[in-house]
């Protein structure tokens, strides 16, 4: 039986294996064994543990990992691209009591980038792997407007909310996957929120009722925010059948099935949102 101490030494042995050991002695002989379905774990149970066996198992696992990563890298993928034409009328701003508007009749126009949409796959491909590195994004506050008006991020992303105005702001969200209230903070300051659950976050400013924005949090990376002219592109999509969704200003406006062929390549999909 492998002792507790030896179990924890095995990974260290893996780390100490030199590149020469792996490449010249172990990997060429063991890669074929891995391809035939041999289990190092069953061999260890049957034959007992030994330092040589640990090195053998480590090298086998490394060979398998290298083989798998090479296979995934060489697998064909597709690109979904197109244009979203938004022909809807501008949304009505949601008004709330606003101390800054008392005694004034100043109006506020909808954000200039309200036509920007988010196109995404309804569910992640079965062969997709999540991003493991922490991500960071920014939603600025300029001229009493959230910039950008629409932000799309992956789960685990931290979003910074800098105040680039000359007045105070108070960013908050009451519902959705991540309610928060950052409190009032002055010009030049910044606060942040980490989003750990997928969903749609509606963002407001407690001081300026005309300020609003959206943050879409995904548990995969197959999405894109349209450019100023409505263009989008979703890359590295494995072959398969999916549902492609076009979202704009708070709601799903259109969805359709889409197929990435086994050989990969570009697939065109345009939307017209009315």
PyMOL commands that set and color helices and strands:
alter all, ss='L'
color gray80, all
select helices_A, chain A and resi 4-16+19-35+40-47+51-74+99-101
alter helices_A, ss='H'
color red, helices_A
select strands_A, chain A and resi 77-86+118-121+136-138+140-142+145-147+150-154+157-162+171-173+180-181+190-195+199-205+212-218+223-225+231-238+240-248+251-260+265-268+271-273
alter strands_A, ss='S'
color yellow, strands_A
deselect
rebuild
show_as cartoon
